[in-house]
Amino acid sequence: MTWVSHSIVTFATLFVATHNVFIAGCATLGSAFPDQIEDAFWKSNHRSYSHWFVLYVAALAFFWTPDMLSVTGVKVWQMGMIEMMRRFLFWFFAGALLHILEDAVCGPVPLWRPTKRTTVLPRLFKVKSVGEVLFVIGYCAIMYLVEIV
Ligand SMILES: [Zn+2]
């Protein structure tokens, strides 16, 4: 999936799930992270360590606090720099984890071993195809229906 598609799908998902622009925004920034870090460190090994869900689940566990869902931009600003970064990073890595799920519908991703890619979900479209555009439009339509019902 392209970074634009990741951004749209991640923002739509997190906004519909939480109704919180801070959370959806942080996750949208994080949705580009696995491909960005891959370009920097694992360019020759597409979808390996950078796309291994275990690393992002560990990051979420590390940054988790029970009030993570109730945070707003104003509240975060009043909490101080450390708590603000903690919440930002939690939702940033939640976006990165969603990236992997989004990649799983358009190709294999690592499952149990970071260097072995597996077809986890059925392939719905090819990256950068008309199918990807139609998927994003259809996904947003479904999120809209979920929102108004
Ligand atoms: Zn990716």
Boltz pocket constraint, residues with backbone or C-beta under 6 A from the ligand:
constraints:
  - pocket:
      binder: B
      contacts: [[A, 1], [A, 34], [A, 35], [A, 51], [A, 99], [A, 103]]
      max_distance: 6.0
